[in-house]
Amino acid sequence: MKNKSRLAAKLMRRYLLMTGSLIFLFIAIPLILKVLLSSRTWYYSDPLYPFFNLINRLLVPLLIVIAVTIWVAGTYLFIRRAAKYLDETLAAAKQLVEEPEKEIELSEDLADFALEMNRVRINSLFHQRAAQDAEQKKNDLIVYLAHDLRTPLTSIIGYLTLLEESPQLPPEVREKYTGITLDKAYRLENLINEFFEITRFNLATVGLTTRPTELSVMLQQLSYEFLPLMTEKDLSWEQELEPEIWVDIDTEKFERVLDNIIKNAINYADPATALNLHLIKRDNQAILTLKNQGATISEDKLARIFEPFYRGDSARGSRSGGTGLGLPIAKELVESHGGTLTAKNSAGTFTMILSLPIAASHRNTYTMNHV
């Protein structure tokens, strides 16, 4: 609206200046000449007297005609210029639809419009590409899911068929095949659950109900729940948790974040090693690091660990029941809380680094306590 008003005002100023100047010029000159000629005494014998006398008698109607002519001509030119701008704008709108990749160029008077339309064009291209990327991700999700679902499902059908067609199997063999089938069924259930998780926690749709939470207490409680799982690999905790670190989080969803990154650390940690959990406050940010000892991950694999369905070790991921969805879910949820989740790896130590803003109501307290 601002650009439109500026252009309309500019055109109106031109219109008034042009018509006003011409009307003044063509009216003022005859009036000045009349005053000058009136200062002289004219006689009937003067050769120009009949002509000037006629002009003097017709001067008022003549000036009216001149003024109207100038007004009509000025109005015509004004409308013609406005129509030209309209044609340019319509052509640019057509180009915006048919050739969005091409930059829009308009005349100098429409420079603001060109800038605005190019901004719209760029935004439209961005959203169009985002929609294409989302469609591609959806297709990839379906392909990956179909692939991962087919493997345990094929095994389930195979073992059930074998059990049905071989009733004479010894009880211990039948028990073994039944156990394998049950494991594959659990695997299939986990895959389906994680599929719903990745769709449920899509960043575009996730809704948060946050409240101030003391993160160190939450970590202590949650880490204790993983002791039975860690016992299977003879793992232990090494924790350094700074107290009184408060963050605004949706506790239910953030438990999912911690659950995913801790499970990832357990799955890929070498047996009989320690998981190091460290929490500090730095520059109004809560910094959580989780380290585990394991095989060194190459840089190209490290760059992809937050991609859906990516597993650095597909064989180990399959045994643990993972689909490669845990870390992408965690990253989306952390970013929806205004934080960051990154990873680094060196000399057999894998480190997950999570950063969250300190709760606004507790920032002054921290500042005073650390002066």
DOKETI-524681 format. One line per 8 residues: number of its first residue (from 1); for each residue x, y, z of C-alpha. Coordinates in nm, 2 decimals, always signed. Example, Ala and Ser with C-alpha at 12.3 -4.5 7.8 and 13.67 -1.06 7.14 Angstrom:
1) +1.23,-0.45,+0.78  +1.37,-0.11,+0.71
% end
This chain:
1) +0.00,+0.00,+0.00  +0.29,+0.23,+0.08  +0.44,+0.18,-0.27  +0.11,+0.23,-0.44  +0.05,+0.55,-0.25  +0.39,+0.69,-0.34  +0.34,+0.61,-0.71  -0.01,+0.76,-0.71
9) +0.12,+1.08,-0.54  +0.40,+1.10,-0.78  +0.17,+1.07,-1.08  -0.07,+1.32,-0.93  +0.21,+1.57,-0.87  +0.32,+1.53,-1.23  -0.03,+1.57,-1.36  -0.10,+1.89,-1.16
17) +0.24,+2.04,-1.23  +0.20,+1.98,-1.61  -0.16,+2.09,-1.65  -0.12,+2.38,-1.40  +0.20,+2.50,-1.57  +0.05,+2.49,-1.92  -0.28,+2.65,-1.81  -0.09,+2.93,-1.64
25) +0.14,+2.97,-1.94  -0.13,+2.99,-2.20  -0.36,+3.21,-1.98  -0.10,+3.44,-1.82  +0.07,+3.53,-2.15  -0.25,+3.65,-2.33  -0.35,+3.85,-2.01  -0.01,+4.01,-1.99
33) -0.02,+4.10,-2.36  -0.37,+4.25,-2.31  -0.24,+4.47,-2.03  +0.06,+4.58,-2.23  -0.15,+4.65,-2.54  -0.41,+4.83,-2.33  -0.15,+5.08,-2.22  -0.13,+5.21,-2.58
41) -0.40,+5.43,-2.75  -0.53,+5.26,-3.06  -0.70,+5.42,-3.36  -0.93,+5.27,-3.62  -0.67,+5.35,-3.88  -0.41,+5.12,-3.71  -0.36,+4.80,-3.93  -0.37,+4.57,-3.63
49) -0.66,+4.73,-3.45  -0.94,+4.50,-3.60  -0.74,+4.19,-3.51  -0.66,+4.29,-3.15  -1.02,+4.41,-3.11  -1.15,+4.07,-3.22  -0.91,+3.89,-2.98  -1.01,+4.12,-2.70
57) -1.38,+4.04,-2.74  -1.32,+3.67,-2.77  -1.04,+3.65,-2.50  -1.25,+3.50,-2.22  -1.41,+3.22,-2.43  -1.07,+3.16,-2.59  -0.90,+3.12,-2.26  -1.17,+2.88,-2.14
65) -1.12,+2.67,-2.45  -0.74,+2.67,-2.41  -0.77,+2.57,-2.04  -1.02,+2.29,-2.12  -0.80,+2.16,-2.40  -0.49,+2.16,-2.18  -0.68,+1.98,-1.90  -0.82,+1.72,-2.15
73) -0.47,+1.66,-2.30  -0.31,+1.64,-1.96  -0.57,+1.40,-1.83  -0.53,+1.18,-2.14  -0.15,+1.17,-2.09  -0.19,+1.09,-1.73  -0.43,+0.80,-1.79  -0.21,+0.68,-2.07
81) +0.09,+0.67,-1.83  -0.11,+0.49,-1.56  -0.23,+0.24,-1.82  +0.13,+0.18,-1.93  +0.22,+0.11,-1.56  -0.08,-0.12,-1.54  +0.03,-0.31,-1.85  +0.38,-0.34,-1.71
89) +0.25,-0.47,-1.38  +0.02,-0.73,-1.55  +0.31,-0.85,-1.76  +0.52,-0.88,-1.45  +0.25,-1.08,-1.27  +0.22,-1.31,-1.57  +0.60,-1.36,-1.57  +0.58,-1.43,-1.20
97) +0.35,-1.72,-1.27  +0.50,-1.85,-1.59  +0.87,-1.78,-1.54  +0.93,-1.76,-1.16  +1.31,-1.82,-1.20  +1.35,-1.50,-1.41  +1.40,-1.17,-1.23  +1.13,-0.91,-1.28
105) +1.24,-0.58,-1.43  +1.01,-0.27,-1.45  +1.05,+0.09,-1.54  +1.22,+0.33,-1.30  +0.89,+0.46,-1.16  +0.79,+0.10,-1.07  +1.12,+0.02,-0.91  +0.95,-0.03,-0.57
113) +0.70,-0.26,-0.73  +0.97,-0.46,-0.90  +1.16,-0.50,-0.57  +0.84,-0.62,-0.39  +0.75,-0.86,-0.67  +1.10,-1.00,-0.68  +1.07,-1.05,-0.30  +0.74,-1.23,-0.35
121) +0.90,-1.43,-0.63  +1.19,-1.54,-0.41  +0.96,-1.63,-0.12  +0.74,-1.83,-0.36  +1.04,-2.02,-0.50  +1.16,-2.09,-0.15  +0.82,-2.23,-0.04  +0.79,-2.42,-0.36
129) +1.13,-2.58,-0.31  +1.05,-2.65,+0.05  +0.73,-2.82,-0.06  +0.92,-3.03,-0.31  +1.18,-3.12,-0.04  +0.89,-3.22,+0.19  +0.73,-3.43,-0.08  +1.07,-3.60,-0.14
137) +1.12,-3.66,+0.23  +0.78,-3.81,+0.25  +0.85,-4.04,-0.04  +1.19,-4.13,+0.11  +1.01,-4.20,+0.44  +0.77,-4.44,+0.27  +1.05,-4.61,+0.08  +1.27,-4.65,+0.39
145) +0.98,-4.77,+0.60  +0.87,-5.02,+0.34  +1.22,-5.16,+0.32  +1.26,-5.19,+0.69  +0.92,-5.33,+0.75  +0.97,-5.59,+0.47  +1.27,-5.76,+0.64  +1.12,-5.86,+0.97
153) +0.78,-5.93,+0.80  +0.94,-6.17,+0.56  +1.12,-6.35,+0.84  +0.79,-6.38,+1.04  +0.61,-6.52,+0.74  +0.89,-6.76,+0.67  +0.92,-6.90,+1.02  +0.54,-6.92,+1.06
161) +0.51,-7.11,+0.73  +0.79,-7.34,+0.84  +0.61,-7.41,+1.17  +0.28,-7.47,+0.99  +0.43,-7.70,+0.72  +0.65,-7.90,+0.96  +0.44,-8.02,+1.25  +0.69,-8.29,+1.32
169) +0.96,-8.05,+1.43  +1.12,-8.13,+1.77  +0.99,-7.92,+2.05  +1.32,-7.74,+2.11  +1.34,-7.64,+1.74  +0.98,-7.53,+1.74  +1.05,-7.33,+2.05  +1.35,-7.17,+1.89
177) +1.16,-7.08,+1.57  +0.87,-6.94,+1.78  +1.12,-6.73,+1.98  +1.28,-6.59,+1.66  +0.93,-6.51,+1.52  +0.84,-6.33,+1.84  +1.16,-6.13,+1.83  +1.09,-6.03,+1.47
185) +0.73,-5.93,+1.56  +0.87,-5.71,+1.84  +1.11,-5.56,+1.58  +0.82,-5.49,+1.35  +0.63,-5.32,+1.64  +0.93,-5.10,+1.71  +0.96,-5.00,+1.35  +0.59,-4.90,+1.33
193) +0.61,-4.71,+1.66  +0.91,-4.52,+1.55  +0.74,-4.44,+1.22  +0.46,-4.28,+1.41  +0.71,-4.09,+1.63  +0.89,-3.93,+1.33  +0.56,-3.81,+1.19  +0.42,-3.70,+1.52
201) +0.73,-3.50,+1.61  +0.76,-3.33,+1.28  +0.89,-2.98,+1.36  +0.61,-2.81,+1.16  +0.33,-2.97,+1.37  +0.48,-3.03,+1.71  +0.31,-2.83,+1.99  +0.49,-2.75,+2.31
209) +0.36,-2.70,+2.67  +0.67,-2.57,+2.85  +0.74,-2.51,+3.21  +1.05,-2.43,+3.41  +1.23,-2.76,+3.49  +1.55,-2.82,+3.68  +1.75,-3.01,+3.42  +2.00,-3.17,+3.66
217) +1.73,-3.34,+3.86  +1.56,-3.46,+3.55  +1.88,-3.61,+3.42  +1.95,-3.79,+3.75  +1.61,-3.95,+3.75  +1.62,-4.05,+3.39  +1.97,-4.18,+3.39  +1.88,-4.42,+3.68
225) +1.61,-4.58,+3.46  +1.87,-4.70,+3.21  +2.08,-4.90,+3.46  +1.92,-5.23,+3.37  +1.99,-5.18,+3.00  +2.35,-5.07,+3.08  +2.41,-5.37,+3.30  +2.37,-5.59,+2.99
233) +2.68,-5.44,+2.84  +2.86,-5.38,+3.18  +2.83,-5.00,+3.13  +2.85,-4.74,+3.41  +2.77,-4.37,+3.46  +3.02,-4.09,+3.52  +2.81,-3.78,+3.60  +2.90,-3.42,+3.66
241) +2.57,-3.23,+3.68  +2.57,-2.86,+3.80  +2.26,-2.81,+4.02  +2.00,-2.54,+3.98  +2.00,-2.52,+3.61  +1.65,-2.44,+3.50  +1.52,-2.46,+3.14  +1.17,-2.40,+2.99
249) +1.08,-2.74,+2.83  +0.80,-2.97,+2.75  +0.90,-3.24,+3.00  +0.72,-3.52,+2.81  +0.87,-3.44,+2.48  +1.22,-3.36,+2.62  +1.22,-3.70,+2.80  +1.20,-3.84,+2.44
257) +1.51,-3.64,+2.35  +1.71,-3.77,+2.64  +1.58,-4.12,+2.59  +1.69,-4.12,+2.23  +2.04,-3.98,+2.28  +2.11,-4.20,+2.58  +1.99,-4.51,+2.40  +2.21,-4.42,+2.11
265) +2.51,-4.39,+2.34  +2.43,-4.73,+2.50  +2.38,-4.91,+2.17  +2.71,-4.78,+2.03  +2.93,-4.79,+2.34  +3.20,-5.05,+2.38  +3.12,-5.30,+2.66  +3.27,-5.24,+3.01
273) +3.31,-4.86,+2.95  +3.16,-4.55,+3.11  +2.91,-4.31,+2.98  +3.00,-3.95,+3.08  +2.71,-3.72,+3.14  +2.81,-3.35,+3.20  +2.59,-3.05,+3.26  +2.70,-2.69,+3.30
281) +2.57,-2.34,+3.26  +2.75,-2.10,+3.02  +2.63,-1.76,+2.89  +2.26,-1.82,+2.97  +2.28,-2.16,+2.80  +2.25,-2.50,+2.96  +2.52,-2.72,+2.80  +2.47,-3.09,+2.82
289) +2.74,-3.33,+2.68  +2.71,-3.71,+2.67  +3.01,-3.91,+2.58  +3.06,-4.28,+2.51  +3.36,-4.49,+2.40  +3.33,-4.68,+2.08  +3.45,-4.71,+1.72  +3.56,-4.39,+1.56
297) +3.30,-4.26,+1.31  +3.42,-4.12,+0.98  +3.35,-3.75,+0.90  +3.10,-3.84,+0.62  +2.90,-4.07,+0.85  +2.91,-3.81,+1.13  +2.76,-3.55,+0.90  +2.46,-3.78,+0.83
305) +2.37,-3.91,+1.18  +2.08,-3.67,+1.21  +1.93,-3.79,+0.87  +1.62,-4.00,+0.91  +1.68,-4.38,+0.87  +2.06,-4.33,+0.86  +2.26,-4.58,+1.07  +2.64,-4.57,+1.11
313) +2.64,-4.94,+1.17  +2.34,-5.10,+1.00  +2.40,-5.44,+1.14  +2.43,-5.32,+1.50  +2.13,-5.09,+1.45  +1.92,-5.38,+1.34  +2.00,-5.59,+1.64  +1.92,-5.31,+1.87
321) +1.59,-5.25,+1.70  +1.68,-4.90,+1.59  +1.57,-4.75,+1.26  +1.78,-4.44,+1.25  +1.49,-4.22,+1.35  +1.59,-4.16,+1.71  +1.85,-3.88,+1.66  +1.64,-3.70,+1.39
329) +1.35,-3.69,+1.63  +1.57,-3.56,+1.91  +1.72,-3.29,+1.69  +1.38,-3.17,+1.58  +1.25,-3.15,+1.93  +1.56,-2.97,+2.07  +1.53,-2.71,+1.79  +1.16,-2.67,+1.86
337) +1.27,-2.57,+2.21  +1.51,-2.31,+2.07  +1.82,-2.52,+2.13  +2.08,-2.71,+1.93  +2.19,-3.07,+1.91  +2.53,-3.15,+1.75  +2.78,-3.44,+1.76  +3.15,-3.48,+1.73
345) +3.38,-3.78,+1.73  +3.75,-3.82,+1.79  +3.99,-4.10,+1.90  +3.71,-4.34,+1.97  +3.50,-4.10,+2.18  +3.16,-4.00,+2.05  +3.01,-3.68,+2.20  +2.66,-3.55,+2.18
353) +2.63,-3.18,+2.27  +2.29,-3.04,+2.36  +2.24,-2.66,+2.42  +1.92,-2.50,+2.56  +1.84,-2.15,+2.67  +1.82,-2.09,+3.05  +1.47,-2.02,+3.17  +1.42,-1.64,+3.16
361) +1.29,-1.63,+3.52  +1.62,-1.78,+3.65  +1.88,-1.58,+3.44  +1.92,-1.30,+3.69  +1.97,-1.55,+3.97  +2.25,-1.72,+3.78  +2.42,-1.39,+3.70  +2.42,-1.29,+4.07
369) +2.54,-1.62,+4.19  +2.83,-1.63,+3.95  +2.96,-1.28,+4.00
% end
